[in-house]
Amino acid sequence: AMKKSIEETASKWFSEATHLGYPGLKINNNYGMELKSKDGTTLSIKSDGTEAMVSFALIQALYRNSPVSGPLIIDSPIGQLDPIHKKNMLLGLPGINKQIVLLVH
């Protein structure tokens, strides 16, 4: 049940933040996230920016579904993103937690 909830939370955030048209994300056997195609298969991630957005989708989904709360600390979350996705990621941060620390170079 937790795995499904994390996939749903991550997929919702990813779809809203990227507008890339993927139907969602899926947790693989190594507990990483993969893009789902419209036919349900998984796709390889083509860019560093997409990889960063998928990683952040997983982080925020784990955080939102965790019974434990605390500050969220992220190192260089927006370094490889284009301006639109930087903005979308930063706009999504306040909805996760009241305490967020970004280490930006």
WOURMO-V89512 format. One record per residue. N is the residue number from 1. PSI is psi in whole degrees, 0 to 359 (999 if undefined). NEAR is the number of other ideal C-beta (glycine too) atoms within 10 Angstrom. Layout:
n: {N	N}
psi: {PSI	PSI}
near: {NEAR	NEAR}
//
This chain:
n: {1	2	3	4	5	6	7	8	9	10	11	12	13	14	15	16	17	18	19	20	21	22	23	24	25	26	27	28	29	30	31	32	33	34	35	36	37	38	39	40	41	42	43	44	45	46	47	48	49	50	51	52	53	54	55	56	57	58	59	60	61	62	63	64	65	66	67	68	69	70	71	72	73	74	75	76	77	78	79	80	81	82	83	84	85	86	87	88	89	90	91	92	93	94	95	96	97	98	99	100	101	102	103	104	105}
psi: {320	318	315	318	319	317	316	315	315	317	318	312	315	315	318	326	333	325	37	351	9	142	349	189	156	140	126	182	340	12	27	172	143	154	139	140	173	334	5	351	167	152	149	148	130	340	157	325	316	320	318	319	321	316	316	324	318	315	311	328	318	317	315	332	1	141	349	140	162	183	148	123	124	131	120	59	340	9	325	18	150	166	323	314	331	312	314	321	314	324	333	344	314	334	351	311	160	336	109	131	122	129	108	133	999}
near: {5	10	11	9	12	23	19	14	19	26	20	14	24	25	16	12	20	18	11	11	7	17	13	19	27	18	16	10	5	6	10	12	26	17	21	17	12	9	6	9	10	13	12	6	16	9	11	11	18	19	14	20	27	20	16	24	27	21	17	24	24	14	17	16	14	11	5	5	11	9	9	16	10	18	10	11	20	20	12	15	20	11	8	12	20	16	13	18	22	15	11	17	15	9	9	17	14	8	10	15	9	14	9	9	5}
//
